[in-house]
Amino acid sequence: MNFFDFDRLSTFIFNKKDHESIGDYFIQELENREKVMDSLLASIDNMNQHYDKIMKGSMESNESYSKKAA
């Protein structure tokens, strides 16, 4: 990442160490947020699979009741 303010660039010396530490901080934050999102997506996927199992089970049981009634 490179950020330059050309209006003030001539008024100060570019501090590479601070710039890199800020960039590293943002990279770490993005990695942490990506891990949280992956965890949430995995949880949603598990819930969807559980819901599908429940719905398939309830449909099969409903079909058996309708067959018994007929």
Secondary structure in CASP SS format (residue, H / E / C, confidence):
PFRMAT SS
TARGET T0000
AUTHOR 0000-0000-0000
METHOD secondary structure of the structure
MODEL  1
M C 1.00
N C 1.00
F C 1.00
F C 1.00
D C 1.00
F C 1.00
D C 1.00
R C 1.00
L H 1.00
S H 1.00
T H 1.00
F C 1.00
I C 1.00
F C 1.00
N C 1.00
K H 1.00
K H 1.00
D H 1.00
H H 1.00
E H 1.00
S H 1.00
I H 1.00
G H 1.00
D H 1.00
Y H 1.00
F H 1.00
I H 1.00
Q H 1.00
E H 1.00
L H 1.00
E H 1.00
N H 1.00
R H 1.00
E H 1.00
K H 1.00
V H 1.00
M H 1.00
D H 1.00
S H 1.00
L H 1.00
L H 1.00
A H 1.00
S H 1.00
I H 1.00
D H 1.00
N H 1.00
M H 1.00
N H 1.00
Q H 1.00
H H 1.00
Y H 1.00
D H 1.00
K H 1.00
I H 1.00
M H 1.00
K H 1.00
G H 1.00
S H 1.00
M H 1.00
E H 1.00
S H 1.00
N H 1.00
E H 1.00
S H 1.00
Y H 1.00
S H 1.00
K H 1.00
K H 1.00
A H 1.00
A C 1.00
END
